[in-house]
Amino acid sequence: MGYELLMFEKKHMLSILLFVHDRGGCTRMELYNGVANNDGMPGKLAVLEEHGLIKQSLVPISHAMQIDLTRKGDQVVEHLKAIEGLISV
């Protein structure tokens, strides 16, 4: 077992997953406007995609990049929401 969880120490990683989950998917621009718009975001999306949590695909008509959670990504978010429920006061 490695240190895959350490990816969540990077700023916005959890926010990205929660944003995409809560919207049932979004475009890259919607994500940038809703979470953060900085030079590091494409790299963060690449890390999440490499770990199989999101998938990015080109929307042919608009040339926008669509971001969706994978099944694995949905499962991770459900666990995060369960943890949130446990620590909520």
Secondary structure, DSSP 8 states (H G I E B T S, - for coil): ---GGGGGGSTTHHHHHHHHHHHTSEEHHHHHHHT--STTHHHHHHHHHHTTSEEEEEETTTTEEEEEE-HHHHHHHHHHHHHHHHH--
